[in-house]
């Protein structure tokens, strides 16, 4: 088995590379090693570190060696399986005119193929010669790190899901409230209905928030069980702020 015989100066994890090149494995093998070494679950940090290691190793072996070929293969796999957004060690001015460093972000497009064209669009914006567009690209890169995307950049517009309204069984609540006359909860509920703060859907005794027409119940409402609703209402009624 061929040894790597690498000069490990400058490498952060020489123990990984001081093995036969055939044991260097794949990107997944490195990710597993990185996670065990650092207890870091971030794929981005793992791929950034691997890129740094490979760029150092690339200059340590001759062009025709098996070790160099393995390094090149890993670098190609990195570029194919991810999109890099941002530039390391490059400073940019923010809105206040202050210089700030842009963090490099790696996106695994094999795992998230929908993000490939999105990331390419951001990269084109970052490299645009117009400062305003370039800055927007950098901001979108930062937002992507926190799983926030701009739906306008997708080929097919992303529409947010319809949020259904809560629906309660009013009859069951009123029966329970009558067992606690001192709380006046039943009177409060009646007053809200009278003031049209809430309305009653007569069919099946469901409560409907005012202004929402009931058509298909499953499309517009989600049922809140009586005990959950009771717990929330009682928590408000019994709330005693600390003075």
C-alpha positions in Angstrom: 0.0 0.0 0.0 1.4 3.3 -1.1 2.2 5.9 1.6 1.3 9.5 1.2 4.8 10.8 2.3 3.3 14.3 2.5 5.0 17.3 4.0 2.3 18.1 6.5 3.4 21.6 7.3 0.5 24.1 7.2 -2.1 21.3 7.5 -4.6 21.5 10.3 -5.2 17.8 10.4 -2.0 16.1 9.3 -3.1 12.8 10.9 -5.8 12.4 8.2 -3.3 12.8 5.4 -0.4 10.9 6.9 -2.1 7.7 5.6 -2.0 6.0 2.3 -3.7 8.1 -0.3 -6.2 5.3 -0.9 -7.4 5.8 2.7 -8.3 9.4 2.1 -11.7 8.3 1.0 -14.5 10.5 -0.2 -16.1 13.8 0.9 -18.4 11.8 3.2 -15.4 10.1 4.8 -13.8 13.5 5.5 -17.1 14.9 6.8 -17.3 12.0 9.3 -13.7 12.6 10.4 -14.3 16.3 10.8 -17.4 15.8 12.9 -15.6 13.3 15.2 -12.6 15.7 15.5 -14.5 18.9 16.1 -18.0 17.9 17.3 -19.1 20.4 14.6 -22.3 19.5 12.8 -21.8 22.2 10.1 -21.3 20.8 6.6 -20.2 24.3 5.6 -17.3 24.3 8.1 -16.3 20.8 7.1 -16.1 21.6 3.4 -14.3 24.9 4.0 -11.7 23.2 6.1 -11.3 20.4 3.5 -10.8 23.0 0.7 -8.0 24.6 2.7 -6.3 21.3 3.3 -6.5 20.2 -0.3 -5.2 23.5 -1.7 -2.2 23.1 0.6 -1.7 19.5 -0.4 -2.0 20.2 -4.1 1.4 21.9 -4.0 3.1 19.2 -2.1 3.0 16.4 -4.7 4.2 16.1 -8.2 1.7 16.4 -11.1 1.9 12.7 -12.1 1.7 11.2 -8.6 -1.3 9.2 -7.4 -1.5 11.5 -4.3 -1.9 14.6 -6.6 -4.5 12.8 -8.7 -6.5 12.0 -5.5 -6.3 15.6 -4.3 -7.5 16.9 -7.7 -10.4 14.3 -7.7 -11.5 15.5 -4.2 -11.3 19.2 -5.3 -13.4 18.4 -8.4 -16.0 16.6 -6.2 -16.1 19.6 -4.0 -16.8 22.0 -6.9 -19.3 19.6 -8.4 -21.2 19.0 -5.2 -21.4 22.5 -3.9 -21.6 26.1 -4.8 -19.3 28.6 -3.1 -20.8 32.0 -2.3 -18.5 34.8 -1.1 -14.8 35.2 -1.2 -12.3 34.4 1.5 -10.0 37.1 2.7 -11.7 39.7 0.6 -13.0 42.9 2.2 -16.1 44.8 1.2 -17.7 48.0 2.3 -21.0 47.8 4.1 -23.8 50.4 4.1 -22.0 52.6 6.5 -18.8 52.6 4.4 -17.0 50.4 6.9 -14.9 47.5 5.6 -16.2 44.0 6.5 -15.1 40.5 5.7 -17.5 38.4 3.7 -17.7 34.8 5.0 -17.5 32.1 2.3 -20.6 29.9 2.2 -20.8 26.4 0.7 -24.1 25.0 -0.4 -24.4 21.2 -1.0 -26.5 21.2 -4.2 -26.5 17.4 -4.3 -28.6 17.4 -1.2 -30.5 20.5 -2.2 -30.7 20.5 -6.0 -33.4 23.2 -6.0 -30.8 25.7 -4.8 -28.3 25.3 -7.7 -29.7 28.0 -10.0 -30.6 30.1 -7.0 -26.9 30.0 -5.8 -25.7 30.7 -9.3 -27.9 33.8 -9.5 -26.5 35.0 -6.1 -23.0 34.4 -7.4 -23.7 36.5 -10.5 -25.0 39.3 -8.4 -22.0 39.2 -6.2 -19.7 39.5 -9.2 -21.7 42.3 -10.8 -19.8 45.6 -11.3 -22.7 47.6 -10.0 -22.1 48.1 -6.2 -25.8 48.0 -5.4 -26.4 44.6 -7.1 -23.2 43.2 -5.7 -24.1 44.2 -2.2 -27.6 42.6 -2.6 -25.9 39.4 -3.6 -23.7 39.4 -0.5 -26.8 40.1 1.7 -28.7 37.2 0.1 -25.7 34.9 0.7 -25.8 35.8 4.4 -29.5 35.2 4.5 -29.1 31.8 2.9 -26.8 30.8 5.7 -29.9 31.1 8.0 -32.1 29.3 5.5 -33.8 32.5 4.3 -34.3 32.7 0.5 -35.7 35.4 -1.9 -38.6 33.6 -3.7 -38.4 36.1 -6.6 -35.1 34.5 -7.7 -36.7 31.1 -8.2 -37.8 30.1 -11.8 -41.2 29.0 -10.4 -42.5 31.5 -7.8 -42.7 30.2 -4.3 -46.1 30.9 -2.8 -46.5 30.8 1.0 -49.0 28.2 2.3 -52.4 29.4 3.4 -52.5 29.6 7.2 -55.7 28.1 8.5 -57.7 29.7 11.3 -58.3 28.1 14.7 -61.7 26.6 15.3 -63.1 25.7 18.7 -66.1 23.7 19.9 -67.9 26.5 21.6 -70.6 24.4 23.2 -68.0 22.3 25.1 -66.2 25.4 26.3 -69.3 27.0 27.7 -70.3 23.9 29.6 -66.9 23.9 31.4 -67.0 27.6 32.0 -70.3 27.3 33.8 -68.6 25.2 36.4 -66.4 28.2 37.4 -68.8 31.1 37.8 -66.3 33.1 39.8 -64.1 33.5 36.8 -66.9 35.0 34.7 -65.3 33.3 31.7 -68.7 32.4 30.3 -69.8 36.1 30.5 -66.6 37.3 28.8 -67.1 34.8 25.9 -70.7 35.9 25.5 -69.6 39.6 25.5 -67.0 38.9 22.8 -69.7 37.3 20.6 -72.1 40.1 21.2 -69.5 42.7 20.3 -68.8 40.7 17.1 -65.2 40.1 18.1 -65.8 36.5 17.3 -68.7 34.8 15.6 -70.4 31.4 15.8 -70.5 29.1 12.8 -73.9 27.5 13.4 -73.1 24.4 11.5 -71.7 21.8 13.9 -71.3 24.4 16.6 -67.9 25.7 15.4 -66.5 29.1 16.3 -65.5 31.3 13.4 -63.3 34.3 13.5 -65.2 37.3 12.3 -64.8 38.2 8.6 -63.9 34.7 7.4 -66.5 32.9 5.3 -66.7 29.2 6.0 -66.5 27.1 2.8 -64.4 24.0 3.1 -63.7 23.5 6.8 -60.4 21.7 6.3 -59.1 24.4 4.0 -59.8 27.3 6.3 -59.7 25.9 9.9 -57.7 23.7 12.1 -59.4 22.2 15.0 -58.1 23.1 18.5 -59.1 20.6 21.1 -61.2 21.8 24.0 -58.6 21.2 26.7 -55.9 23.1 24.8 -58.3 26.0 24.3 -59.4 25.9 27.9 -55.8 25.9 29.1 -54.9 29.0 27.0 -58.1 30.9 28.1 -57.6 30.0 31.8 -54.0 31.0 31.7 -55.0 34.5 30.6 -57.8 34.8 33.1 -55.7 33.6 36.0 -52.6 35.6 35.0 -51.2 37.6 38.0 -48.3 39.8 37.0 -45.5 40.1 39.6 -45.5 43.6 41.0 
